[in-house]
Amino acid sequence: MSNAKYVRQSDLVDVMLFGEGTYPYIRGGVSSWIHQLINGMPHLTFGIIFLGSIPEEYGDIRYELPANLIHLEVHYLFDYAHNAPPKRQKDSPNFESIQKLYQWFKTGSGGMPDAMRHIEFFTKDITHTHFLHSKQSWDFINEKYLQNCHDLPFIDYFWTVKNIHQPIWMLAGVVEGMPKAKIYHSPSTGYAGFLATLASYHTGAPYILTEHGIYTRERKIDMLSANWINFKKPAILKQPEELNYIKRMWVSFFEQIGKMSYERADPILSLFAGAREIQVAFGANRNKTAVIPNGVDVDGLGKCYHQRESGVPQVITLIGRVVSIKDIKTFIRAVRITVDTLPNVEAWVVGPMDEDPEYAKECQNMVETLGLTNNFFFKGFQNIKDILPKTGLLTLTSISEGMPLTILEGYAAGVPCVATDVGSCKDLIYGGLGEEDEAIGPSGEVVTIANPSALAQSYIRFLGDEALWFQAQKAALERVERYYRQDTFLKNYQAVYEKALAQWQG
């Protein structure tokens, strides 16, 4: 089922990382974290197994690959173009296992089937063709369709079942073909976490999980908007949540495979305390959880601070991809309000525009419609060291985040931030690491999601009051220096890796 592409190949790596829709084909966020981790530990060898949706959604590699990244293989979970036409299969003697598997994916009832811990379950006992193309399975799927969502077209339901489950069998094949690794490390649950879990059970090598965002709350947004989900999205997604059976199928599936990761992974890491509590609520054993905050190159970025001119630049910069989850449209509306009070303000969006061209075009059209062509600029991908010295405020208007590195990078360059209340933004801006952190004071402001008026009020307040701005800048510089240095981040992960390497049996 797998059509693997190898960019680099090795028989053994120290750390195998699993990236779902991230490094090295997507910039920013988790990808930046992975690149930072690999470059920061040149004494270790790394591998990457990249999991994408379909080839058309990714372009070229976006990073200069480090020398110690000695293995990189690419798999597409929903690339059915090369699959042989399905043939009707004989009934499986293990059909009861299929029913249990389906029911566990759907509801979690009965607990995770023990057999799922072994790849032979997927490669020998119950193949994907048994699951989808035997008469028993067809009758079973039809029965569940009639029970649960008979008001929807059957083809929509069938394709949902296929798209959710077929990658599971493909990933079992990936485990059989991957090189040896001393440690498996996934930055999410989901399909990447499932792959790491299955590989760890298969080889006995330790599995480390670092969640940048809670997958079942965040990644599903991308899943449900992707082109490969073959059902009538507009009609279905307009239904009330309680009636949206197909959407709930996806969410339940990811919750269950997330629990698989939580059961096997040790340690289970998060970037801030709030995310750790969510992990525990979703089923993680608290005794296995820990927090390792992100870190940035404070010394290198500090040079940007010394390049700043006096005064407060009237520039608001959003560093991020032009995609809906970043809510660029709310930023545009906020700038429209801001310009009415501060007509010389400029707004820059610094990040790629090719991940969702339709959304990017809508944003550009909105800028024109609101009369902001002299104030609002899409800069594309840039070296942030060229951008930060000219920036007065960083902003983040996302509807979902983990722990944004861009805020910390801005702090190191002396730039305060106005952000929405997502992920760790409140901790980063007001201090979330104890009383001493809080005593540093606010390094910007946090506002509610999708609130252009509140954003604009904050922009006007900081850009129009130099004393307030310099107070926030002082807090930003002190906070990042004290708590979020890159060398501290790397030292923490070095300790995690050393402990895991000591468990490797070879």
C-alpha positions as CSV (number, residue, x, y, z in Angstrom):
1,M,0.0,0.0,0.0
2,S,2.9,2.4,0.7
3,N,4.7,4.3,-2.1
4,A,7.7,5.4,-0.1
5,K,10.0,8.1,-1.3
6,Y,13.5,8.2,0.2
7,V,15.4,11.5,0.3
8,R,18.1,10.1,2.5
9,Q,18.6,6.5,3.7
10,S,20.2,4.8,6.7
11,D,20.0,1.5,8.5
12,L,20.2,2.9,12.0
13,V,19.5,6.3,13.6
14,D,19.7,7.4,17.2
15,V,16.4,9.3,17.1
16,M,13.5,8.7,14.6
17,L,11.1,11.6,14.4
18,F,7.6,11.3,12.9
19,G,6.2,14.4,11.3
20,E,2.6,14.6,10.2
21,G,2.3,17.4,7.6
22,T,5.3,19.2,9.0
23,Y,9.1,19.1,8.6
24,P,10.7,19.5,6.1
25,Y,7.9,20.5,3.7
26,I,6.1,23.1,5.8
27,R,7.8,26.1,7.5
28,G,7.2,27.4,11.0
29,G,5.6,25.9,14.1
30,V,6.4,22.3,14.8
31,S,8.8,22.3,11.8
32,S,10.9,25.0,13.3
33,W,11.0,23.1,16.5
34,I,12.2,19.9,14.8
35,H,14.9,21.8,12.8
36,Q,16.0,23.4,16.0
37,L,16.2,20.1,17.8
38,I,18.2,18.3,15.1
39,N,20.7,21.2,14.6
40,G,21.1,21.6,18.4
41,M,22.3,18.0,18.9
42,P,24.9,17.4,16.2
43,H,26.3,14.5,18.3
44,L,23.2,12.4,17.6
45,T,21.9,11.1,14.3
46,F,18.3,11.7,13.4
47,G,15.7,10.3,11.0
48,I,12.4,11.7,9.8
49,I,9.4,9.8,8.6
50,F,7.2,12.4,6.9
51,L,3.5,11.7,6.7
52,G,1.6,13.8,4.2
53,S,-2.0,13.7,2.9
54,I,-1.5,13.7,-0.9
55,P,1.6,14.7,-2.9
56,E,-0.2,17.7,-4.5
57,E,-0.5,19.5,-1.1
58,Y,3.3,19.8,-0.7
59,G,6.0,21.4,-2.7
60,D,9.7,21.3,-2.3
61,I,11.7,20.8,0.9
62,R,11.7,24.1,2.7
63,Y,14.8,23.7,4.9
64,E,18.5,23.1,4.4
65,L,18.7,19.6,5.8
66,P,21.3,19.2,8.7
67,A,24.2,16.8,8.1
68,N,23.1,14.7,11.1
69,L,19.7,14.1,9.5
70,I,20.7,10.8,7.9
71,H,17.4,9.3,7.0
72,L,14.3,10.9,5.4
73,E,11.4,9.0,4.0
74,V,8.1,10.3,2.7
75,H,4.7,8.6,2.7
76,Y,1.3,9.9,1.6
77,L,-1.6,8.6,3.7
78,F,-4.4,9.3,1.1
79,D,-2.7,8.9,-2.2
80,Y,-4.9,6.2,-3.7
81,A,-4.0,6.9,-7.3
82,H,-1.5,4.0,-7.4
83,N,-3.6,1.5,-5.6
84,A,-4.8,-1.6,-7.5
85,P,-8.6,-1.7,-8.0
86,P,-10.2,-3.4,-5.1
87,K,-11.4,-7.0,-5.4
88,R,-13.9,-8.8,-3.3
89,Q,-12.3,-10.7,-0.5
90,K,-13.1,-14.0,1.1
91,D,-14.8,-13.7,4.5
92,S,-12.3,-13.4,7.3
93,P,-12.3,-16.0,10.1
94,N,-11.3,-13.1,12.4
95,F,-14.3,-11.0,11.6
96,E,-15.2,-10.6,15.2
97,S,-11.9,-8.8,15.6
98,I,-12.9,-6.4,12.8
99,Q,-16.1,-5.6,14.7
100,K,-14.2,-5.0,17.9
101,L,-11.7,-2.8,16.1
102,Y,-14.3,-0.7,14.5
103,Q,-16.3,-0.3,17.7
104,W,-13.1,0.7,19.6
105,F,-12.2,3.3,17.0
106,K,-15.7,4.7,17.2
107,T,-16.4,4.7,21.0
108,G,-13.4,3.3,22.9
109,S,-15.7,0.7,24.4
110,G,-14.1,-2.6,25.5
111,G,-10.6,-1.1,25.7
112,M,-7.9,-1.2,23.0
113,P,-7.7,-4.7,21.5
114,D,-4.5,-6.3,22.6
115,A,-3.8,-7.5,19.1
116,M,-3.4,-3.9,17.9
117,R,0.0,-3.7,19.6
118,H,1.4,-6.1,17.0
119,I,1.8,-5.2,13.3
120,E,1.0,-8.8,12.4
121,F,-2.6,-8.0,13.3
122,F,-2.7,-5.6,10.4
123,T,-0.3,-7.3,7.9
124,K,-1.4,-10.9,8.4
125,D,-4.5,-11.4,10.6
126,I,-6.8,-8.7,9.2
127,T,-5.6,-6.9,6.1
128,H,-7.1,-3.7,4.9
129,T,-8.8,-5.5,2.1
130,H,-10.6,-7.7,4.7
131,F,-11.6,-4.6,6.6
132,L,-13.0,-2.8,3.5
133,H,-13.7,-5.3,0.8
134,S,-15.0,-8.6,2.2
135,K,-18.8,-9.2,2.1
136,Q,-18.9,-9.5,5.9
137,S,-17.3,-6.1,6.2
138,W,-19.5,-4.5,3.5
139,D,-22.6,-5.8,5.3
140,F,-21.3,-4.6,8.6
141,I,-20.5,-1.1,7.3
142,N,-24.0,-0.9,5.7
143,E,-25.6,-2.0,9.0
144,K,-23.8,0.8,10.9
145,Y,-24.7,3.3,8.2
146,L,-28.4,2.5,8.5
147,Q,-28.2,2.7,12.3
148,N,-26.3,5.9,12.6
149,C,-26.6,8.3,9.6
150,H,-29.0,6.9,7.0
151,D,-30.0,10.5,6.1
152,L,-26.6,11.0,4.5
153,P,-25.5,9.5,1.2
154,F,-24.0,6.0,1.7
155,I,-21.0,6.9,-0.5
156,D,-20.1,9.7,1.9
157,Y,-20.2,7.4,4.9
158,F,-18.2,4.7,3.1
159,W,-15.4,7.1,2.0
160,T,-15.2,8.4,5.6
161,V,-14.7,4.9,6.9
162,K,-12.1,4.2,4.2
163,N,-10.2,7.5,4.7
164,I,-10.1,7.2,8.5
165,H,-9.0,3.6,8.6
166,Q,-6.9,2.7,5.5
167,P,-3.8,4.6,6.7
168,I,-3.6,2.4,9.8
169,W,-2.7,-0.6,7.5
170,M,-0.3,1.5,5.5
171,L,1.5,2.6,8.6
172,A,1.9,-1.0,9.7
173,G,3.7,-1.5,6.5
174,V,5.9,1.5,7.2
175,V,7.0,0.0,10.5
176,E,8.1,-3.2,8.7
177,G,10.3,-1.2,6.3
178,M,11.7,1.5,8.5
179,P,15.4,1.4,9.7
180,K,16.3,0.6,13.3
181,A,16.1,3.5,15.8
182,K,17.2,3.7,19.4
183,I,14.4,6.2,20.2
184,Y,11.1,7.1,18.6
185,H,9.9,10.7,19.1
186,S,6.6,12.1,17.8
187,P,5.5,15.7,18.1
188,S,1.9,14.7,18.1
189,T,-0.5,11.9,18.6
190,G,-2.7,11.3,15.5
191,Y,-1.3,9.1,12.7
192,A,2.3,10.1,13.6
193,G,1.8,9.1,17.2
194,F,0.1,5.8,16.1
195,L,3.1,5.1,13.9
196,A,5.5,5.7,16.8
197,T,3.4,3.6,19.1
198,L,3.3,0.7,16.7
199,A,7.0,0.9,16.0
200,S,7.8,1.0,19.8
201,Y,5.6,-2.1,20.5
202,H,7.2,-3.9,17.5
203,T,10.9,-3.2,18.4
204,G,10.8,-2.4,22.1
205,A,12.6,0.9,21.6
206,P,11.4,3.7,23.9
207,Y,8.8,6.2,22.6
208,I,8.8,9.9,23.6
209,L,5.8,12.1,22.9
210,T,5.9,15.8,22.8
211,E,2.5,17.4,22.0
212,H,2.7,20.9,20.6
213,G,-1.0,21.1,20.6
214,I,-3.7,18.6,21.6
215,Y,-4.2,16.7,18.4
216,T,-7.8,15.8,18.9
217,R,-8.7,19.5,19.5
218,E,-6.6,21.0,16.8
219,R,-5.5,18.8,14.0
220,K,-9.1,17.8,13.2
221,I,-9.6,21.3,11.9
222,D,-7.1,20.6,9.1
223,M,-8.4,17.1,8.6
224,L,-12.0,18.2,8.0
225,S,-11.1,20.9,5.5
226,A,-8.6,18.8,3.4
227,N,-9.4,17.9,-0.2
228,W,-9.1,14.2,0.2
229,I,-12.2,13.8,2.4
230,N,-14.7,12.7,-0.1
231,F,-18.1,13.7,1.2
232,K,-20.3,16.7,0.8
233,K,-18.6,19.0,3.2
234,P,-20.7,22.1,2.8
235,A,-24.0,20.4,3.6
236,I,-22.6,18.3,6.4
237,L,-20.5,20.9,8.2
238,K,-23.5,23.3,8.4
239,Q,-25.4,20.8,10.5
240,P,-25.5,21.2,14.3
241,E,-22.6,19.5,16.1
242,E,-24.9,16.8,17.6
243,L,-26.2,15.8,14.2
244,N,-22.8,15.8,12.5
245,Y,-22.1,12.1,12.8
246,I,-19.3,12.0,10.3
247,K,-17.4,14.7,12.0
248,R,-17.8,12.9,15.3
249,M,-16.4,9.7,13.7
250,W,-13.2,11.6,12.9
251,V,-12.9,13.1,16.4
252,S,-13.6,9.8,18.1
253,F,-11.0,8.0,16.0
254,F,-8.3,10.4,16.9
255,E,-9.2,10.3,20.5
256,Q,-8.7,6.5,20.5
257,I,-5.4,6.4,18.8
258,G,-4.3,9.3,21.0
259,K,-5.0,7.0,24.0
260,M,-2.7,4.5,22.3
261,S,0.1,7.0,22.3
262,Y,-0.6,8.0,25.9
263,E,-0.5,4.3,27.0
264,R,2.9,3.6,25.3
265,A,4.8,6.9,25.4
266,D,7.1,7.7,28.4
267,P,7.6,10.5,28.9
268,I,4.6,12.5,27.7
269,L,5.8,16.0,27.2
270,S,4.0,19.3,26.7
271,L,5.1,22.9,26.2
272,F,3.2,24.6,29.0
273,A,1.2,23.6,32.1
274,G,-2.2,24.1,30.6
275,A,-1.5,21.6,27.9
276,R,-0.3,19.1,30.4
277,E,-3.6,19.3,32.2
278,I,-5.5,18.7,29.0
279,Q,-3.3,15.7,28.3
280,V,-4.3,14.2,31.7
281,A,-7.9,15.0,31.0
282,F,-7.6,13.1,27.7
283,G,-6.2,10.0,29.4
284,A,-2.5,10.5,30.0
285,N,-1.0,9.2,33.2
286,R,0.1,12.3,35.1
287,N,3.1,10.5,36.5
288,K,4.5,10.2,32.9
289,T,3.8,13.8,32.0
290,A,6.2,16.8,32.2
291,V,6.6,20.2,30.7
292,I,9.6,21.4,28.6
293,P,9.0,24.9,27.3
294,N,10.3,26.0,23.9
295,G,13.5,28.0,23.7
296,V,15.0,30.4,21.3
297,D,18.5,31.7,20.4
298,V,18.4,34.7,22.7
299,D,21.9,35.8,22.0
300,G,21.6,35.6,18.2
301,L,18.2,37.3,18.1
302,G,19.5,39.9,20.6
303,K,21.5,41.4,17.8
304,C,18.2,42.6,16.3
305,Y,17.5,44.5,19.5
306,H,20.7,46.5,19.0
307,Q,19.7,47.3,15.4
308,R,16.5,49.0,16.4
309,E,16.2,52.7,15.9
310,S,14.9,55.0,18.7
311,G,11.2,55.2,19.3
312,V,8.4,52.8,18.6
313,P,8.1,51.7,14.9
314,Q,4.5,52.0,13.8
315,V,4.5,48.5,12.3
316,I,2.4,45.5,13.5
317,T,3.8,42.2,12.3
318,L,2.2,38.8,12.2
319,I,4.7,36.0,11.5
320,G,2.9,33.0,10.3
321,R,1.3,31.0,7.4
322,V,-1.6,32.6,5.6
323,V,-4.1,29.9,6.5
324,S,-7.5,30.0,8.2
325,I,-6.3,28.7,11.6
326,K,-4.1,31.8,11.9
327,D,-7.3,33.9,11.3
328,I,-5.6,36.5,9.1
329,K,-9.0,38.0,8.3
330,T,-9.5,39.1,11.9
331,F,-6.1,40.8,11.8
332,I,-7.1,42.7,8.7
333,R,-10.3,43.9,10.3
334,A,-8.4,44.9,13.4
335,V,-6.0,46.9,11.3
336,R,-8.9,48.7,9.6
337,I,-10.1,49.9,13.0
338,T,-6.5,50.8,14.1
339,V,-5.8,52.9,11.0
340,D,-8.8,55.1,11.7
341,T,-6.9,56.3,14.8
342,L,-3.3,55.8,13.7
343,P,-3.4,56.4,9.9
344,N,0.4,55.8,9.4
345,V,0.4,52.3,10.9
346,E,1.6,49.5,8.7
347,A,0.6,45.8,9.1
348,W,2.9,43.1,7.8
349,V,2.1,39.4,7.3
350,V,5.4,37.5,7.1
351,G,4.9,33.9,6.0
352,P,4.1,31.6,3.1
353,M,0.9,32.2,1.1
354,D,0.9,29.0,-0.9
355,E,-0.5,26.5,1.6
356,D,-4.1,27.6,1.1
357,P,-4.1,29.8,-2.0
358,E,-7.9,30.3,-1.9
359,Y,-7.8,31.7,1.6
360,A,-4.8,33.8,0.8
361,K,-6.6,35.3,-2.2
362,E,-9.6,36.1,0.0
363,C,-7.4,37.9,2.4
364,Q,-5.8,40.0,-0.3
365,N,-9.2,40.9,-1.6
366,M,-10.3,41.9,1.9
367,V,-7.4,44.3,2.1
368,E,-8.5,46.0,-1.1
369,T,-12.1,46.0,-0.1
370,L,-11.4,47.7,3.2
371,G,-9.2,50.3,1.6
372,L,-5.9,49.1,3.3
373,T,-3.6,48.8,0.3
374,N,-1.4,51.6,1.7
375,N,-1.2,50.0,5.1
376,F,-1.4,46.3,4.9
377,F,1.3,44.2,3.2
378,F,1.9,40.5,2.6
379,K,5.7,40.0,2.7
380,G,5.9,36.3,2.1
381,F,8.7,34.3,3.7
382,Q,11.4,36.5,5.1
383,N,14.4,36.2,7.4
384,I,12.9,37.4,10.7
385,K,16.2,39.0,11.6
386,D,15.5,41.5,8.9
387,I,11.9,42.0,10.1
388,L,12.1,42.2,13.8
389,P,14.2,45.4,14.2
390,K,11.6,47.3,12.1
391,T,8.6,45.9,14.1
392,G,6.8,47.8,16.9
393,L,4.4,45.0,17.8
394,L,4.2,41.4,17.1
395,T,0.7,40.0,16.9
396,L,-0.8,36.5,16.8
397,T,-4.5,36.2,15.9
398,S,-4.8,32.4,15.7
399,I,-7.8,30.4,16.8
400,S,-5.5,27.6,18.0
401,E,-1.8,27.4,19.0
402,G,0.5,25.5,21.2
403,M,3.5,27.5,22.4
404,P,4.4,30.0,19.6
405,L,8.1,30.3,19.0
406,T,7.5,33.6,17.2
407,I,6.5,35.3,20.4
408,L,9.7,34.3,22.1
409,E,11.8,35.3,19.0
410,G,10.1,38.7,19.1
411,Y,10.9,39.0,22.8
412,A,14.6,38.3,22.2
413,A,14.6,41.1,19.7
414,G,12.8,43.5,22.1
415,V,9.3,43.3,20.5
416,P,6.2,43.1,22.7
417,C,3.2,41.1,21.6
418,V,-0.5,41.3,21.4
419,A,-2.1,37.8,21.0
420,T,-5.3,35.9,21.2
421,D,-6.0,33.8,24.2
422,V,-4.8,30.5,22.7
423,G,-2.2,27.9,23.8
424,S,0.4,29.3,26.1
425,C,0.0,33.0,25.0
426,K,-1.3,34.1,28.3
427,D,1.6,32.4,30.1
428,L,4.1,34.0,27.8
429,I,2.7,37.5,28.0
430,Y,1.7,37.7,31.7
431,G,4.0,35.1,33.2
432,G,3.0,31.5,33.8
433,L,6.0,30.0,35.5
434,G,5.4,31.1,39.0
435,E,5.4,34.3,41.1
436,E,8.8,35.5,39.9
437,D,7.7,35.2,36.3
438,E,4.4,37.1,37.1
439,A,6.4,39.8,38.9
440,I,8.3,40.6,35.7
441,G,5.0,42.2,34.4
442,P,3.1,42.0,31.1
443,S,5.1,41.9,27.9
444,G,2.0,42.8,25.9
445,E,-1.6,41.9,26.0
446,V,-4.0,39.0,25.5
447,V,-7.4,39.4,23.9
448,T,-10.3,37.0,23.1
449,I,-10.4,35.1,19.8
450,A,-11.9,36.6,16.7
451,N,-12.3,40.1,18.3
452,P,-11.0,42.7,15.9
453,S,-12.1,45.6,18.1
454,A,-10.1,44.3,21.2
455,L,-7.0,43.7,19.0
456,A,-7.2,47.2,17.6
457,Q,-7.6,48.8,21.1
458,S,-4.4,47.0,22.2
459,Y,-2.5,48.0,19.0
460,I,-3.5,51.6,19.6
461,R,-2.7,51.5,23.3
462,F,0.9,50.2,22.8
463,L,1.8,52.1,19.6
464,G,0.4,55.3,21.0
465,D,2.0,55.2,24.5
466,E,5.8,54.9,24.4
467,A,6.1,54.6,28.2
468,L,3.7,51.6,28.2
469,W,5.5,50.1,25.1
470,F,9.0,50.4,26.7
471,Q,7.7,48.8,29.9
472,A,6.4,45.8,27.9
473,Q,9.7,45.6,26.0
474,K,11.6,45.5,29.3
475,A,9.4,42.6,30.5
476,A,9.8,40.7,27.2
477,L,13.6,40.9,27.3
478,E,13.8,39.8,30.9
479,R,11.3,37.0,30.5
480,V,12.9,35.3,27.5
481,E,16.4,35.7,29.0
482,R,15.4,34.1,32.3
483,Y,13.0,31.3,31.2
484,Y,13.2,30.6,27.4
485,R,16.8,30.3,26.3
486,Q,17.5,27.7,23.5
487,D,20.4,26.2,25.5
488,T,18.1,25.4,28.4
489,F,15.6,23.8,26.0
490,L,18.3,21.7,24.4
491,K,19.8,20.7,27.8
492,N,16.4,19.5,28.9
493,Y,15.9,17.3,25.7
494,Q,19.5,16.0,26.0
495,A,18.6,14.7,29.4
496,V,15.4,13.1,28.0
497,Y,17.3,11.4,25.2
498,E,20.1,10.2,27.5
499,K,17.6,8.5,29.7
500,A,15.9,6.9,26.7
501,L,19.2,5.8,25.1
502,A,20.1,4.0,28.3
503,Q,16.9,1.8,27.8
504,W,17.9,0.8,24.3
505,Q,18.8,-2.9,24.0
506,G,20.2,-2.9,20.5
